Amino acid sequence: MRPPKVMQAKVSAKGWIVIPAALRRRYGLTPGTLVEFQEAGDKILVIPRVSDPIEELYGKLAGGPSLTEALLADRAEELEREEAHLCAG
């Protein structure tokens, strides 16, 4: 078994650390990805947060057609067809 590859980064005056590109690619860390910091003894763990699909989709349909209005219109048309069928029969 190979020893883990060691990568380094310098902490800036503001406490910022740049995560090496190889690790960002491997773990899918893109701009805006939330990470969690945990202490484990004398180590600091940086853990990517599992994305919440509902939170990610929130607002994606904003500004588009109202799905509620479309459903209500479809139901009204269906009711008209049923009434026409009952009156004809």
Secondary structure as UniProt FT lines:
FT   TURN            13..14
FT   HELIX           21..27
FT   TURN            31..32
FT   STRAND          35..40
FT   TURN            41..42
FT   STRAND          43..48
FT   HELIX           53..57
FT   TURN            58..63
FT   HELIX           67..88
//
